[in-house]
Amino acid sequence: MKFPILVTALLATISFSAQAQTKTNVVEQIPGIDSLLNQVLKDQNIAGFAVAVVKDNQVIYSKGFGYRDLE
């Protein structure tokens, strides 16, 4: 009984994750965004941060800056 439920859940997950997302290249629209955000990281003396830009309920830019592990 658990196997069909697991397969159904797996197929639903795969189908939702396979939907095409149209991503606009924000890096081309905002020249120097990566270097600007890297400079913020350096100036603020922080380990890292993540940035996401959402337009019309769609993530059009997401990127992490800094270190994942401080060690």
Backbone as CSV, one residue per row, in Angstrom:
resi,resn,N_x,N_y,N_z,CA_x,CA_y,CA_z,C_x,C_y,C_z
1,MET,0.813,-1.197,0.000,0.000,0.000,0.000,0.857,1.262,0.000
2,LYS,1.990,1.230,0.661,2.845,2.409,0.716,3.525,2.684,-0.618
3,PHE,3.817,1.640,-1.376,4.538,1.811,-2.641,3.757,2.656,-3.645
4,PRO,2.455,2.395,-3.901,1.716,3.248,-4.855,1.641,4.708,-4.410
5,ILE,1.515,4.933,-3.114,1.467,6.314,-2.624,2.807,6.995,-2.849
6,LEU,3.881,6.269,-2.599,5.221,6.811,-2.811,5.454,7.133,-4.283
7,VAL,5.047,6.229,-5.165,5.222,6.448,-6.605,4.398,7.649,-7.063
8,THR,3.173,7.760,-6.579,2.322,8.891,-6.947,2.930,10.207,-6.473
9,ALA,3.417,10.232,-5.258,4.047,11.445,-4.733,5.300,11.794,-5.520
10,LEU,6.087,10.795,-5.872,7.301,11.022,-6.649,6.974,11.579,-8.031
11,LEU,5.987,11.007,-8.699,5.599,11.493,-10.026,5.052,12.918,-9.958
12,ALA,4.288,13.216,-8.931,3.765,14.577,-8.785,4.899,15.565,-8.571
13,THR,5.872,15.185,-7.768,7.016,16.057,-7.513,7.812,16.296,-8.783
14,ILE,8.042,15.244,-9.534,8.811,15.369,-10.775,8.070,16.240,-11.781
15,SER,6.766,16.061,-11.900,6.018,16.841,-12.887,5.997,18.323,-12.534
16,PHE,5.898,18.652,-11.242,5.915,20.057,-10.851,7.289,20.678,-11.040
17,SER,8.337,19.912,-10.801,9.679,20.472,-10.943,10.110,20.550,-12.400
18,ALA,9.435,19.848,-13.280,9.815,19.836,-14.685,9.184,20.972,-15.484
19,GLN,8.318,21.761,-14.862,7.685,22.859,-15.574,8.728,23.883,-15.980
20,ALA,8.600,24.355,-17.200,9.568,25.317,-17.727,9.405,26.659,-17.036
21,GLN,10.521,27.256,-16.717,10.518,28.591,-16.141,11.246,29.510,-17.101
22,THR,10.605,30.609,-17.405,11.248,31.577,-18.274,12.025,32.546,-17.405
23,LYS,13.325,32.531,-17.536,14.172,33.410,-16.736,14.786,34.464,-17.646
24,THR,14.562,35.689,-17.283,15.199,36.785,-17.978,16.607,36.915,-17.426
25,ASN,17.551,37.181,-18.283,18.924,37.313,-17.828,19.112,38.690,-17.203
26,VAL,18.946,38.758,-15.896,19.046,40.026,-15.173,20.456,40.573,-15.239
27,VAL,21.437,39.687,-15.293,22.828,40.136,-15.352,23.046,41.002,-16.588
28,GLU,22.391,40.662,-17.685,22.503,41.483,-18.895,21.711,42.782,-18.748
29,GLN,20.592,42.741,-18.027,19.760,43.933,-17.872,20.368,44.930,-16.891
30,ILE,21.068,44.439,-15.896,21.697,45.308,-14.901,23.191,45.032,-14.925
31,PRO,23.925,45.724,-15.778,25.361,45.474,-15.885,26.065,45.711,-14.553
32,GLY,26.913,44.794,-14.197,27.696,44.947,-12.984,27.003,44.528,-11.703
33,ILE,25.854,43.844,-11.794,25.140,43.463,-10.576,25.968,42.500,-9.728
34,ASP,26.648,41.548,-10.364,27.462,40.596,-9.602,28.622,41.293,-8.902
35,SER,29.294,42.182,-9.604,30.418,42.880,-8.977,29.930,43.824,-7.879
36,LEU,28.773,44.438,-8.071,28.202,45.304,-7.045,27.881,44.508,-5.783
37,LEU,27.258,43.353,-5.944,26.897,42.541,-4.786,28.127,41.945,-4.111
38,ASN,29.147,41.611,-4.882,30.403,41.156,-4.278,31.059,42.279,-3.480
39,GLN,30.941,43.506,-3.964,31.495,44.650,-3.238,30.736,44.885,-1.931
40,VAL,29.419,44.709,-1.956,28.621,44.824,-0.731,29.077,43.783,0.281
41,LEU,29.314,42.574,-0.176,29.798,41.502,0.696,31.106,41.899,1.365
42,LYS,32.006,42.464,0.585,33.313,42.866,1.106,33.193,44.068,2.045
43,ASP,32.429,45.078,1.643,32.300,46.304,2.438,31.620,46.063,3.785
44,GLN,30.636,45.194,3.803,29.879,44.946,5.032,30.544,43.910,5.932
45,ASN,31.607,43.273,5.431,32.364,42.289,6.209,31.457,41.190,6.774
46,ILE,30.672,40.591,5.876,29.784,39.505,6.280,30.199,38.227,5.573
47,ALA,29.771,37.095,6.120,30.170,35.801,5.566,29.485,35.514,4.235
48,GLY,28.255,35.939,4.083,27.553,35.678,2.837,26.097,36.082,2.917
49,PHE,25.456,36.059,1.768,24.034,36.358,1.678,23.508,35.822,0.358
50,ALA,22.201,35.783,0.247,21.552,35.323,-0.975,20.640,36.432,-1.482
51,VAL,20.534,36.511,-2.797,19.705,37.528,-3.435,18.759,36.834,-4.401
52,ALA,17.520,37.272,-4.413,16.550,36.785,-5.391,15.750,37.978,-5.894
53,VAL,15.550,38.030,-7.196,14.733,39.070,-7.811,13.500,38.384,-8.383
54,VAL,12.331,38.873,-7.977,11.069,38.282,-8.407,10.312,39.302,-9.237
55,LYS,9.831,38.852,-10.390,9.032,39.711,-11.264,7.826,38.905,-11.726
56,ASP,6.647,39.443,-11.528,5.402,38.764,-11.908,5.322,37.358,-11.321
57,ASN,5.653,37.234,-10.049,5.619,35.959,-9.323,6.565,34.910,-9.888
58,GLN,7.585,35.317,-10.605,8.600,34.410,-11.138,9.967,34.880,-10.667
59,VAL,10.769,33.946,-10.205,12.141,34.276,-9.829,12.935,34.444,-11.117
60,ILE,13.466,35.650,-11.331,14.213,35.896,-12.559,15.711,35.960,-12.311
61,TYR,16.106,36.033,-11.050,17.530,36.044,-10.712,17.680,35.549,-9.286
62,SER,18.566,34.608,-9.096,18.882,34.170,-7.735,20.334,33.730,-7.701
63,LYS,21.022,34.156,-6.655,22.429,33.807,-6.534,22.864,34.005,-5.091
64,GLY,23.774,33.161,-4.667,24.358,33.285,-3.344,25.750,33.871,-3.454
65,PHE,26.125,34.654,-2.471,27.440,35.284,-2.445,28.099,34.963,-1.115
66,GLY,29.393,34.754,-1.141,30.129,34.522,0.089,30.486,33.069,0.280
67,TYR,30.585,32.692,1.551,31.035,31.357,1.915,29.886,30.534,2.462
68,ARG,29.839,29.297,2.033,28.833,28.382,2.542,29.244,27.860,3.913
69,ASP,30.548,27.693,4.113,31.073,27.153,5.360,32.200,28.059,5.838
70,LEU,32.104,28.537,7.050,33.101,29.471,7.568,34.408,28.803,7.942
71,GLU,34.425,27.498,8.079,35.649,26.809,8.500,36.614,26.609,7.377
